[in-house]
Amino acid sequence: MNTRSVGLLRNALAILRSIDRDDLDQAGFVPTDAQWIAFRDDPYSFYLRATADRQAAIFNIIKARMHSR
């Protein structure tokens, strides 16, 4: 098992869980109230069902946080 890869995945998932509405707004995805609630309550499922442009916005938030460490 590659512990580095496991650690990167764990960090990405933790970051996804910690994204707030302001982060999404700044990334160019301004969610409706219903979208925000869906993301807040289950960001993992929301990400998997999101359009490619929304996935890209969320991914860029994660990437920026991972590279800032």
N, C-alpha and C positions, 0 to 999 in steps of 0.2 A: 504494500500500500504506500502510495506517495503522500506523506504527511503534509508536504507543502501544498499540494492540490486540495487536500481535505481542509486545510486551514484557510485557503483562499475562498473555497466554496462557503465555508462557515461564515467568514467575514462578509461575503457578498449577501448572504441571506440575512445576517444581522443588520447590515446597512439597509437592505430593502425594508425590513421591519421598522426601521427608525426614521424613514423618510416622512416628512410632514408636508402639509398642504403648501406652505410657502416654498419648499424645495421644488415641488411640482410646478408651481406657478413660474418660478425663476427658470426652470428648465424648458419652458414653453408649452407645457401641458396644463391648462387652466381647467381643472375638473369642475363639473357641476356639483351641487351638494350631494346628489345621489352617487355620483362617481367617487367623490371623496370618501363617503361612508363605506362604499364597497371596497375601496383601496385600503382604508384605515382598518377595516374589520378583517380583511384577508388579502394582504398585498401579494401573496404568492399566486393565488388563483387569479387575481385581477391582472397581474403581469402576464400570465400564460394566455389569458383571453384577450388581452389588449391588442390594438392595431399595431402594425410595425412601427409607425411613427411614435406612438406612445411608449412602446417598449424601448425604443431608442432613447427617448427623453429620460426614462427611468434608468436605463443602463448607464447613461452619461452621468447621472447623479452618483450611482454606485462607483463607477470608474474614477470619478474625481475624488471621492472620499477615500478610496483605496490607495490612490497615488499621493494623497496628502499625508499619509502616515510614514 
